[in-house]
Amino acid sequence: MKALPLLGVLLLILGALSFVVPVPHRDDHSLRVGDAKFTLQTESREKLPPAIGIILLGGGVLSLVLGLRKN
C-alpha cells in the first residue's frame, strides 16, 4: 500500500478521535519558602479544540484523494 493513503487513513482516525477522547494534562504548582517546599499537583482532562479535529479530518481526506488518484 502506498504511504499517502495510509497517512490519510491515520489522519482520519486521529481526527475522529480528537472529538471524543479527552487528553490528560498535569500541572505542578510549587512554592518554596526557606527550606520548606509546598507542592500541589492538579490533573485535568480536556478535549482538543474542534479546529484541530477539522484540520486533521481535512488533511486525511486530502491525503486519501491525492494518494488514490490515478495518473
Secondary structure, DSSP 8 states (H G I E B T S, - for coil): --HHHHHHHHHHHHHHHHTTS-EEEEEEEEEEETTEEEEEEEEEEE---HHHHHHHHHHHHHHHHHHH---
